[in-house]
Amino acid sequence: MPEYGGVRVIKNVTSISSNEGAVVVDVVGDQSFKASVNGVAELSVTSGGVEVVQGPLTVTAGGLAITAGGLTATAGNITNVAGFYVRTVAAAVTAAGTDLATATALTKEINAVTTVAASTGVSLPVAAVGAMIVVQNLGANDLEVFPPDASGVINGAAAGEAITLAAATDVVGTFYKTATNSWIATVAAGPAT
């Protein structure tokens, strides 16, 4: 293999470049690339994804974008620099509709429902098993919380039916998706506002 300036050229790798200590490798086709430090494999890149074999994966600038497939932590936590996992938040949701088909569809993980007309509701988002959705009723009326679709069940209720978060008590419901069509909810009253 030819070597240029300390960089070994490998078949099917279109470019290897270094910019102030960072190394960029472009791989063509269904090939793999492995990086090591002092002979210890630390990073493996294939058409199937990126695997950190040893040491942490650190993103120092620009963020980490995952366009397909998802991110799974098999050990440890996914945290930001301050030590907290940042969740998506909807700070001012308005409930609507009187049934699953017309309820406001939630799109965030944490949802403060601030406007609740009589008999209106929200529906949980379509989510993967293991998801957790928080819904707080800050409205003047009871809030109906529906599953995401007609086959969804919350706390053993009938399929497609809502559970109620009481009015005017800052009631918070935490919903956990436990199976394909099954959710469990814990409901607690917050402090009066």
N, C-alpha and C positions, 0 to 999 in steps of 0.2 A: 504494500500500500504506500502510495506517495505521501510525503509529509511536507507541509508548508508552514513555516514559522511555528513549529511545535504542535501543529494540528494535523492529525492523521486523517486523510481523505478516505471515506468508506463508501463502497458501492451503494447506490440508490439514495444516498443522502445528498440533497441538492445544495445545502450550504451549512457551514458551521462558522459562527462568528462570535467574537468576544468584544464586549463593550464595557470597559471599566469593571472587569470581574464577572460580568454576566455572560453566559454562553447561550446562543440561540442555535437550535438544530432544526432543519427542515427535512422531514422524511417523506419520500415519495412512495405511494402505494401501501400495500399490506406488509410493511417492514417493521422492525423494532429497533429501538435505540436504548442503550443502557449507559448510564453515567456512574462513575465510581470515584471515590476519593481515597487515596492510599490503598487501592486494591479492594476496598469494601464497597459493594454495590449499594447505592443510596437511592437511585431513581431509575425507573424503568418506564419507557414510553412505547406503547404499541398501538395498533389500530383500535384495540379494545379500551384504551384509556391510559391513565397515568397511575403508577403505583410508587409510593414512597416506601422503600424497603427498610431504611434505617434513618432515624432522625426526623425532625418535624418538617412539614411543608410550610414555608414562610413566604407570604406574598407581601412585599415591601411597598409596592406602589401600583396603582392601576386596578387593583381588585382581582378577583377570581371569577371568571364567567364560565358557567356550565350551560351549554346550549341544548344538551340532550343527555339523558341517562341518569342524572341526579348525583348526589354526593352522599356517601355513607361513611360514618365513623364507626368502625367496629370496636374500637377501644378509645377511651378518653372522650372529650367533649369538643364540640365545634363552638369556638368562642371568638369574640373580637378582642382587640388589644386591651380593652378595659375589663375583660373577663365576663362579659354578658353576651348571650346570643340575642341578636337583634331580630325581632319579629315584625311582621307587617301589621300596621295599625290603621283602623278607620275610626277617626275621632268624633264623627258626627253623622251617624246613620239615621235615616228616616224610615220607620216601618211603614209598610204598605200592604194592601190586599188583605183578604180574609181567609185565604186558603193557600195551599202549597203552590198552585199555579200562579197566583198573583202576589205572593209575598216578596219583599225585597230580598234579592239574592246577595248574601254576604260574599265578599271576595278577599277578606283579610283574616289574619289569625286572631287579632284582638279587635273587638268591635264595641264601641260605645254607642248605644242606640238612644239618641237624645230626643227624638220626636216620635211619640207613640199615640196615634189616634185610637179610639175605641175599636177593639176587635182586630187590630192590624198585627202583622208579624214579619218575620224574617225567615229565610231558609239558609241552612248551613251550606257551605261550599262543597263542591265535589272534591274529595280529598283521598289520600292514600291511607291504608290501615296504619294506625299509629299516630295520626294527626291529632292535634289538640287545638280547639277553637274556643275562645273566650267571648262571651256575650254579656254586656252589662245593660240593664234596663234603667235608664235615667229619665224615662218618660213619665207622663201623668196617668197612663193606663197600663193594664196588664199587657205583656208582650208575648205573643205566640211565637215559638221557635220550632220550625219545621225541619225535617231531614231534607237532604238535597234533592231527593226524588221520591216517587210514589212507593218504591219498594223499601225505602229506608225506615228503620225503627229506632226510636230513642227510648231508652229505659224500659223496653218491653211493651210500649204502647202499640196500638195498631199501626200497620204499615202506612206511611205517609202522613201520620197524625202528629200534631204539635204537642209540645209541653209548654207550660205557662211560666213565665218569670213575672212575679207580682210587681205592681206599680208602686212608685213613690218610696221605695225602700232601698234603692241602689242595688237591687238584686243582681248577683253575678252568677252566670251559669258557665261551667267549664265542661266542654263536650269532647269526649275521646272516641275516635273511631276504632272499634275493636275487631271488626270483621267487615266483609264486603258491604253488607247492608245494615250494619249494627253500630249504634252509638250508645255510650253511657254518659250520663250527665250528673255532675254534682252541682247543687245549687246552694248558695249562701247569701244571706242578707248583709249588705255593707252598712257602714255607718250612715245615719240620716244626714242629708245635706241641707 
